[in-house]
Amino acid sequence: MIPILMMVGVCQAEDITIRYNGATAKVQQQTKDSVNVTVDGARVNIESLYKDHKLTLRLTGKSDDGQLVLKTAGKAKVTLDGLALTSQEGAPLDLKNKKKVEIVAAKGTENTLTITACNDTANHKAATIWSKDKLLFSGKGTLNVVATGDGCRGIKTKKDITIEDLTLNVTTSGDNLGEKPFGFGGGMPDFGGGFPGGGFPPFGNDSTRRGDFPRPDFGGGFPGGGMPDFGGGFPGGGFPGFGGMRPEENDSTDEDFGGFGGGFAGKHKYVSSTKGIASKGKIIINSGNVTVRTSTAGAEGIEGKEGIVFNGGNVDVFTTDDAINANATIEFNGANVIARSSSNDAVDSNPKGGFFMAFGGNNNQDTDPAIIIRGGTVYAWSQVGSPEEGLDCDFAPLVIEGGTIFTVGGGMGEMPSVPSNENAKQPTALLIGLNIVKNEPVSIYDADGKLIDTVTIPYSLRRSASLVGNPAFKLGNTYTIKTKGYEKTFTLNEPFTTVR
């Protein structure tokens, strides 16, 4: 008789498995050398001294007052397998990692992490997921990140965040812990006398702005001793068309210098604003489905200090503040993105050096692009009108190389951030004066009557400055845009064409 060999699958167990059950947590630890585990009720603290070995953990079960604090010297992988973990204080996932941690939503599972209070902001616990180093979100399951407590963010990390494959839903609903009005009295010594004048809102379309755009007849202006590089400053009647200055870091929760407030109608800084996904590094979305919702002042949806890259997937962001915000280039390469703000810019990029272009201190060659659109779909909608925009570049270049684009906003006197003819590598039109009617389609047709694109905006805006681009656009061709009660035919005479 010939022996029959049976192939048996071998399951590799995780180094550590944690099963939450109400007020307790049970830990099964396969790897014990150099890994210390302590348990207090449903709060688990793990410290790993491994530098080369990737520590693997699996979390399952449910607790209404539980937590994982993970401190690692090396990389780690945390698999969420049907986990419902709520923390009454402190991040449910508090990651004190020195190298990248991968958070995986197991295939076919739904996992929910919730934080209900964030009083200990000094110890970095003011988020549902807080990480000291890089994070990678992946898996074929669903991860719901919920922050209901005042001052609680969804995801916060000091380094880069990468998202791929999984369905990630981030919701914050708490109030800010407080508000700190930032005044600016005597001016800035470096600027030769200060800006005590009459009421410029902070520049950059931040939701913390108060007031309106300055005009020469409003007075106030910049009566100080002047900026040396500006030939003596801005005395008297103000600087037309300039919306004030904002802090370089553009973080309403930073403790450092908060912008040129005071004479600029006051820069309001929030104590721990309830942002959705916030990184001091770069945020990269490669694939999957990402939804972000915030509902309080100063709470951006997706904020990456060093830039944001949308390579693929579906991204849907609806916030009170900027839906998407960065202090560096925001790249749209292939994702389908809907960014909407109820009181600010939909997409706001503030690259270093961009602001000073307003005064001739820089030019397009000296400044990184604020926004680059190469592909995918970019629907960027600000529902409050001027001066908020669909795409805000703070005077830095906007580059359009491809993609389907439809923005809605007011812009700066109906002239929003737009590409130059050189930077509009795909023909692009600025449609000024569109009357947006809630839930009524806005459609674009070619000269033969073929439908190119249709968008339905979930709010009304009487006069919109809308930037429109499409791979079907051809230079020299004629197109027609139709909305309820409005129809306009235009020809793309230049790579960038303004249509009034």
C-alpha positions as CSV (number, residue, x, y, z in Angstrom):
1,M,0.0,0.0,0.0
2,I,1.3,3.4,-0.9
3,P,1.1,5.7,2.0
4,I,-1.1,8.7,1.6
5,L,0.5,12.0,2.5
6,M,-2.0,14.5,3.9
7,M,-1.2,18.2,3.4
8,V,-2.1,20.1,6.6
9,G,-2.0,23.9,6.6
10,V,0.2,25.4,9.3
11,C,-1.1,28.5,11.0
12,Q,1.5,30.8,12.3
13,A,0.4,32.1,15.6
14,E,0.9,35.7,16.6
15,D,3.5,36.6,19.2
16,I,0.7,38.0,21.3
17,T,-3.1,37.6,21.2
18,I,-5.3,39.8,23.3
19,R,-9.0,39.0,23.9
20,Y,-11.0,41.8,25.4
21,N,-14.1,40.8,27.4
22,G,-15.8,43.6,29.1
23,A,-13.8,44.8,32.0
24,T,-11.0,42.3,31.5
25,A,-8.5,41.3,28.9
26,K,-6.9,37.9,28.4
27,V,-3.4,37.8,26.9
28,Q,-1.9,34.7,25.2
29,Q,1.8,35.3,24.8
30,Q,3.9,33.0,22.5
31,T,7.0,35.1,22.5
32,K,8.2,36.1,26.0
33,D,11.9,36.8,25.6
34,S,12.5,40.6,25.6
35,V,8.7,41.3,25.6
36,N,7.1,42.5,28.8
37,V,3.3,42.4,29.2
38,T,1.2,43.8,32.0
39,V,-2.6,43.8,32.4
40,D,-4.8,46.0,34.5
41,G,-8.4,45.1,33.9
42,A,-8.9,45.6,30.2
43,R,-5.9,47.8,29.8
44,V,-2.8,46.1,28.3
45,N,0.7,47.5,28.3
46,I,3.3,45.8,26.1
47,E,7.0,46.7,25.8
48,S,9.2,44.9,23.3
49,L,13.0,45.3,23.1
50,Y,13.2,43.5,19.8
51,K,14.9,45.6,17.1
52,D,15.0,43.1,14.2
53,H,12.0,40.9,14.9
54,K,8.6,42.3,13.8
55,L,6.3,41.8,16.8
56,T,2.9,40.5,15.7
57,L,-0.3,41.0,17.7
58,R,-3.9,40.0,17.2
59,L,-6.7,41.9,19.0
60,T,-10.3,40.6,19.3
61,G,-13.3,40.9,21.5
62,K,-15.1,43.9,23.1
63,S,-14.5,46.3,26.0
64,D,-16.2,49.6,26.9
65,D,-13.1,50.7,28.9
66,G,-10.0,49.1,27.4
67,Q,-6.7,50.1,25.9
68,L,-3.5,48.8,24.3
69,V,-0.3,50.7,25.0
70,L,2.4,49.4,22.8
71,K,6.1,50.4,23.1
72,T,8.4,48.8,20.6
73,A,12.0,49.1,19.6
74,G,11.4,47.5,16.2
75,K,8.5,47.1,13.8
76,A,5.2,45.7,14.7
77,K,2.0,44.4,13.1
78,V,-1.3,44.7,14.9
79,T,-4.2,42.7,13.4
80,L,-7.7,43.7,14.4
81,D,-10.1,40.7,14.2
82,G,-13.6,41.7,15.1
83,L,-12.5,44.2,17.7
84,A,-14.8,46.8,19.5
85,L,-12.6,48.7,21.9
86,T,-13.6,51.9,23.7
87,S,-11.4,53.9,26.0
88,Q,-12.9,56.3,28.5
89,E,-9.6,58.2,28.7
90,G,-6.5,57.9,26.6
91,A,-6.0,56.5,23.1
92,P,-7.4,52.9,22.7
93,L,-4.3,52.3,20.5
94,D,-1.4,54.2,22.1
95,L,1.6,53.4,20.0
96,K,5.0,54.5,21.4
97,N,6.8,52.9,18.4
98,K,10.3,53.7,17.2
99,K,9.6,52.0,13.9
100,K,6.6,51.5,11.6
101,V,3.5,49.8,12.9
102,E,1.1,48.1,10.5
103,I,-2.5,48.1,11.6
104,V,-4.5,45.4,9.7
105,A,-8.2,45.0,9.5
106,A,-8.7,41.3,9.1
107,K,-10.5,40.2,6.0
108,G,-14.3,40.3,6.3
109,T,-14.2,41.8,9.8
110,E,-15.6,45.1,11.2
111,N,-13.5,46.8,13.9
112,T,-14.4,49.9,15.9
113,L,-12.1,52.0,18.1
114,T,-13.6,54.8,20.1
115,I,-12.4,57.4,22.5
116,T,-14.8,59.3,24.8
117,A,-12.4,61.7,26.7
118,C,-9.1,63.4,26.0
119,N,-8.2,65.4,29.1
120,D,-4.6,64.3,29.1
121,T,-3.5,66.1,25.9
122,A,0.0,66.7,27.4
123,N,0.8,63.0,27.2
124,H,-0.3,62.6,23.5
125,K,-3.5,60.7,24.3
126,A,-5.8,63.1,22.6
127,A,-6.6,60.7,19.7
128,T,-8.3,57.4,19.1
129,I,-5.1,56.1,17.5
130,W,-1.9,57.9,18.5
131,S,1.5,56.9,17.0
132,K,5.0,58.2,17.6
133,D,6.4,56.8,14.4
134,K,5.1,55.7,11.0
135,L,1.7,53.9,10.5
136,L,0.5,51.7,7.7
137,F,-3.2,50.9,7.6
138,S,-4.1,47.8,5.5
139,G,-6.3,44.7,5.2
140,K,-9.5,43.6,3.6
141,G,-11.7,44.5,6.5
142,T,-13.3,47.7,7.9
143,L,-11.9,49.9,10.6
144,N,-14.1,52.6,12.2
145,V,-12.2,55.3,14.1
146,V,-14.6,57.3,16.4
147,A,-13.7,60.2,18.6
148,T,-16.6,61.5,20.6
149,G,-14.8,63.3,23.4
150,D,-14.0,67.0,23.5
151,G,-10.5,67.6,22.1
152,C,-10.3,64.1,20.7
153,R,-8.8,63.5,17.2
154,G,-9.3,60.5,15.1
155,I,-5.7,59.5,14.1
156,K,-2.6,61.4,15.1
157,T,1.0,60.6,14.3
158,K,4.3,62.3,14.4
159,K,5.5,60.5,11.2
160,D,4.1,59.3,7.9
161,I,0.7,57.6,7.4
162,T,0.1,55.1,4.5
163,I,-3.4,53.7,3.8
164,E,-4.2,50.9,1.4
165,D,-6.8,48.2,0.7
166,L,-9.0,48.6,3.8
167,T,-12.2,50.5,4.4
168,L,-11.4,53.3,6.9
169,N,-14.1,55.5,8.4
170,V,-13.0,58.3,10.7
171,T,-15.5,60.5,12.6
172,T,-14.9,63.1,15.3
173,S,-17.8,64.9,17.0
174,G,-16.5,66.5,20.2
175,D,-15.9,70.2,20.9
176,N,-12.4,71.8,21.2
177,L,-11.1,71.8,24.7
178,G,-10.8,75.6,24.5
179,E,-10.0,78.5,22.3
180,K,-7.0,80.8,22.6
181,P,-7.3,84.2,20.8
182,F,-3.9,85.1,19.5
183,G,-3.4,88.9,19.6
184,F,-0.7,90.9,17.9
185,G,-0.1,94.3,19.4
186,G,3.2,96.2,18.8
187,G,4.2,94.4,15.6
188,M,7.2,92.3,14.6
189,P,10.7,93.7,15.1
190,D,11.9,91.9,12.0
191,F,9.4,93.7,9.9
192,G,10.4,97.2,11.1
193,G,7.5,98.4,13.2
194,G,4.7,96.0,13.1
195,F,1.2,95.7,11.8
196,P,-1.1,97.5,14.2
197,G,-3.6,98.3,11.5
198,G,-7.3,97.8,10.9
199,G,-8.3,94.2,10.5
200,F,-6.8,91.7,8.1
201,P,-8.1,88.2,8.5
202,P,-5.4,85.5,8.8
203,F,-4.1,84.5,5.4
204,G,-4.5,81.1,3.9
205,N,-8.3,80.5,4.2
206,D,-8.0,78.9,7.6
207,S,-11.3,78.5,9.4
208,T,-9.9,80.5,12.2
209,R,-10.1,83.6,10.0
210,R,-12.4,86.4,11.1
211,G,-13.5,89.3,9.1
212,D,-13.4,90.0,5.3
213,F,-10.8,90.8,2.7
214,P,-9.1,94.3,3.1
215,R,-9.7,97.1,0.6
216,P,-7.8,100.4,0.2
217,D,-10.8,102.4,1.5
218,F,-11.0,100.3,4.7
219,G,-7.9,102.1,6.1
220,G,-5.8,100.5,8.8
221,G,-3.3,98.7,6.6
222,F,0.3,98.2,7.6
223,P,1.3,101.6,9.1
224,G,4.5,100.3,10.7
225,G,8.1,101.1,9.8
226,G,8.0,98.8,6.9
227,M,9.6,95.6,5.7
228,P,13.1,96.2,4.3
229,D,12.6,93.9,1.4
230,F,9.3,95.7,0.5
231,G,10.8,99.2,0.1
232,G,9.5,100.8,3.2
233,G,6.3,98.9,4.1
234,F,2.6,99.4,3.6
235,P,1.5,102.7,5.2
236,G,-1.9,104.1,5.3
237,G,-4.8,102.6,3.4
238,G,-4.1,98.9,3.4
239,F,-2.8,96.5,0.8
240,P,-5.6,95.6,-1.7
241,G,-6.4,92.0,-2.4
242,F,-4.3,90.6,0.4
243,G,-5.9,88.4,3.0
244,G,-3.5,88.6,5.9
245,M,-0.8,86.2,7.0
246,R,-1.0,82.8,8.6
247,P,1.4,80.9,10.6
248,E,3.9,78.8,8.7
249,E,2.9,75.6,10.5
250,N,-0.8,76.2,10.0
251,D,-1.8,74.0,13.0
252,S,-4.5,75.5,15.1
253,T,-3.3,73.5,18.1
254,D,0.4,74.3,18.0
255,E,1.7,76.0,21.1
256,D,4.2,78.1,19.2
257,F,3.7,81.4,17.3
258,G,0.3,81.5,15.8
259,G,0.4,84.0,13.0
260,F,0.1,87.8,12.7
261,G,-3.0,88.2,14.8
262,G,-4.1,91.4,16.6
263,G,-4.3,93.9,13.8
264,F,-5.4,91.0,11.5
265,A,-8.7,90.7,13.3
266,G,-7.4,88.1,15.7
267,K,-6.0,84.7,15.1
268,H,-7.9,82.1,17.1
269,K,-6.0,79.0,18.1
270,Y,-7.9,76.0,19.4
271,V,-6.7,73.7,22.2
272,S,-6.7,70.2,20.7
273,S,-9.1,70.7,17.7
274,T,-10.9,67.5,16.7
275,K,-9.2,66.7,13.4
276,G,-9.9,63.5,11.5
277,I,-6.5,62.2,10.3
278,A,-3.5,64.4,11.2
279,S,0.2,63.7,10.6
280,K,3.3,65.8,11.2
281,G,4.8,63.9,8.3
282,K,3.2,62.9,4.9
283,I,0.0,61.1,4.3
284,I,-0.2,58.6,1.4
285,I,-3.4,56.9,0.2
286,N,-2.8,54.1,-2.3
287,S,-6.1,52.2,-2.3
288,G,-9.2,51.3,-0.3
289,N,-12.1,53.4,0.8
290,V,-11.5,56.3,3.2
291,T,-14.3,58.4,4.7
292,V,-13.6,61.3,7.1
293,R,-16.2,63.5,9.0
294,T,-15.5,66.3,11.4
295,S,-18.0,68.8,12.8
296,T,-16.2,71.5,14.9
297,A,-14.2,74.7,14.2
298,G,-10.6,74.2,13.4
299,A,-11.0,70.5,12.7
300,E,-9.5,69.6,9.3
301,G,-10.4,66.3,7.8
302,I,-7.0,65.1,6.4
303,E,-4.0,67.1,7.4
304,G,-0.4,66.2,6.4
305,K,2.2,68.7,7.4
306,E,4.7,67.5,4.8
307,G,2.2,66.8,2.1
308,I,-0.5,64.4,1.0
309,V,-0.5,62.0,-1.9
310,F,-3.6,60.4,-3.4
311,N,-2.5,57.5,-5.6
312,G,-5.7,55.5,-5.7
313,G,-8.9,54.4,-3.9
314,N,-12.0,56.3,-3.0
315,V,-11.7,59.3,-0.5
316,D,-14.7,61.1,0.8
317,V,-14.1,64.0,3.3
318,F,-16.8,66.4,4.7
319,T,-15.7,68.8,7.4
320,T,-16.3,72.2,8.9
321,D,-12.8,73.3,8.4
322,D,-10.5,72.5,5.5
323,A,-11.4,69.0,4.2
324,I,-7.8,68.4,3.0
325,N,-4.9,70.5,4.3
326,A,-1.1,70.5,4.0
327,N,1.9,72.7,4.5
328,A,3.5,71.2,1.4
329,T,2.4,69.8,-2.0
330,I,-0.8,67.9,-2.3
331,E,-0.8,65.4,-5.2
332,F,-3.7,63.8,-6.9
333,N,-2.4,60.9,-9.0
334,G,-5.3,58.5,-9.4
335,A,-7.8,58.5,-6.5
336,N,-11.4,59.4,-6.7
337,V,-11.7,62.3,-4.2
338,I,-14.6,64.3,-2.9
339,A,-13.5,67.0,-0.5
340,R,-16.2,69.3,0.9
341,S,-16.1,72.0,3.6
342,S,-19.1,73.7,5.1
343,S,-17.2,76.8,6.2
344,N,-13.7,76.8,4.6
345,D,-11.6,75.6,1.7
346,A,-12.1,72.1,0.4
347,V,-8.4,71.6,-0.4
348,D,-5.9,74.0,1.1
349,S,-2.1,73.8,0.5
350,N,0.3,76.2,2.1
351,P,3.8,75.4,0.8
352,K,6.7,77.3,2.2
353,G,7.4,80.4,0.2
354,G,4.0,80.5,-1.6
355,F,2.7,83.4,0.5
356,F,5.5,85.7,-0.3
357,M,4.8,85.5,-4.0
358,A,2.0,88.0,-3.3
359,F,4.7,90.6,-2.7
360,G,7.2,89.5,-5.4
361,G,9.4,87.8,-2.9
362,N,9.2,84.5,-4.8
363,N,8.0,83.2,-8.1
364,N,6.8,79.9,-9.6
365,Q,10.3,78.8,-10.2
366,D,11.3,79.3,-6.5
367,T,8.2,77.6,-4.9
368,D,7.1,74.0,-4.9
369,P,3.7,73.5,-6.5
370,A,0.9,73.7,-4.0
371,I,-1.4,71.2,-5.8
372,I,-0.6,68.8,-8.6
373,I,-3.4,67.0,-10.3
374,R,-2.3,64.2,-12.6
375,G,-5.3,61.8,-12.7
376,G,-8.3,60.4,-10.9
377,T,-11.3,62.5,-9.9
378,V,-11.0,65.7,-7.9
379,Y,-14.3,67.2,-6.7
380,A,-13.4,70.0,-4.3
381,W,-16.4,71.9,-2.9
382,S,-16.5,74.8,-0.5
383,Q,-20.1,75.8,0.2
384,V,-19.6,79.2,1.8
385,G,-18.6,81.3,-1.2
386,S,-15.9,84.0,-1.3
387,P,-13.2,84.1,-0.2
388,E,-13.2,80.3,0.4
389,E,-12.2,78.1,-2.5
390,G,-12.4,74.6,-3.9
391,L,-8.6,74.6,-4.3
392,D,-6.5,77.1,-2.4
393,C,-2.9,77.4,-3.3
394,D,-1.8,80.5,-1.3
395,F,-0.2,82.0,-4.4
396,A,1.9,79.0,-5.1
397,P,1.6,77.1,-8.5
398,L,-1.3,74.9,-9.3
399,V,-0.3,72.2,-11.9
400,I,-2.9,70.3,-13.8
401,E,-1.6,67.4,-15.9
402,G,-4.8,65.2,-16.1
403,G,-7.8,64.0,-14.2
404,T,-11.4,64.9,-14.0
405,I,-11.8,68.2,-12.0
406,F,-14.8,70.1,-10.8
407,T,-14.4,72.7,-8.0
408,V,-16.9,74.9,-6.3
409,G,-16.1,78.0,-4.3
410,G,-16.0,81.7,-4.2
411,G,-12.3,82.4,-4.6
412,M,-10.6,85.8,-4.0
413,G,-13.0,88.2,-5.6
414,E,-14.2,85.4,-7.8
415,M,-10.6,84.7,-8.9
416,P,-9.6,81.5,-7.1
417,S,-6.3,79.7,-7.3
418,V,-5.8,78.8,-10.9
419,P,-3.1,77.3,-13.1
420,S,-1.0,79.4,-15.6
421,N,-1.0,78.5,-19.2
422,E,2.3,76.8,-18.7
423,N,1.0,74.7,-15.8
424,A,-2.3,73.8,-17.4
425,K,-0.9,70.8,-19.3
426,Q,-4.4,69.5,-19.6
427,P,-6.9,72.2,-20.9
428,T,-8.7,73.8,-17.9
429,A,-11.5,76.4,-17.6
430,L,-12.4,78.8,-14.9
431,L,-16.2,79.3,-14.9
432,I,-17.1,82.5,-13.1
433,G,-20.7,83.1,-12.0
434,L,-22.1,79.6,-12.0
435,N,-25.4,79.4,-10.0
436,I,-25.2,76.2,-8.1
437,V,-28.6,74.8,-7.1
438,K,-28.8,72.1,-4.4
439,N,-29.1,68.6,-5.8
440,E,-29.5,69.9,-9.4
441,P,-27.0,68.5,-11.9
442,V,-24.3,70.6,-13.4
443,S,-23.4,69.0,-16.8
444,I,-20.7,69.6,-19.4
445,Y,-21.2,68.7,-23.1
446,D,-19.0,68.8,-26.1
447,A,-19.9,70.5,-29.4
448,D,-21.7,67.4,-30.6
449,G,-23.9,67.3,-27.5
450,K,-22.0,64.4,-25.9
451,L,-22.1,64.4,-22.1
452,I,-18.5,64.7,-20.7
453,D,-19.2,65.0,-17.0
454,T,-22.1,65.6,-14.5
455,V,-21.8,66.6,-10.9
456,T,-24.6,67.1,-8.3
457,I,-23.7,69.5,-5.5
458,P,-25.5,68.9,-2.2
459,Y,-26.0,72.6,-1.5
460,S,-26.7,75.9,-3.2
461,L,-24.2,78.7,-4.0
462,R,-25.4,81.8,-5.9
463,R,-22.2,82.6,-7.7
464,S,-19.4,80.1,-7.9
465,A,-15.9,80.3,-9.3
466,S,-15.5,76.8,-10.5
467,L,-12.4,75.2,-12.0
468,V,-13.2,72.5,-14.5
469,G,-10.8,70.1,-16.2
470,N,-11.4,66.8,-18.1
471,P,-9.3,64.3,-20.1
472,A,-11.8,64.8,-22.9
473,F,-11.0,68.6,-23.2
474,K,-9.2,69.6,-26.3
475,L,-7.6,72.9,-27.0
476,G,-9.6,74.9,-29.5
477,N,-12.8,72.9,-29.0
478,T,-16.1,74.3,-27.9
479,Y,-18.1,73.1,-24.8
480,T,-21.4,73.9,-23.1
481,I,-22.1,73.9,-19.4
482,K,-25.7,73.7,-18.2
483,T,-27.2,74.1,-14.8
484,K,-30.8,74.8,-13.7
485,G,-31.6,78.2,-15.3
486,Y,-28.1,78.7,-16.7
487,E,-26.3,77.7,-19.9
488,K,-23.0,78.9,-21.3
489,T,-21.0,77.9,-24.3
490,F,-17.2,78.5,-24.3
491,T,-14.1,77.7,-26.4
492,L,-10.9,76.5,-24.9
493,N,-8.7,79.1,-26.6
494,E,-5.8,78.7,-24.3
495,P,-4.5,75.9,-22.0
496,F,-6.1,77.9,-19.2
497,T,-9.3,79.8,-20.2
498,T,-11.5,82.1,-18.1
499,V,-15.2,82.0,-18.9
500,R,-17.4,84.8,-17.6
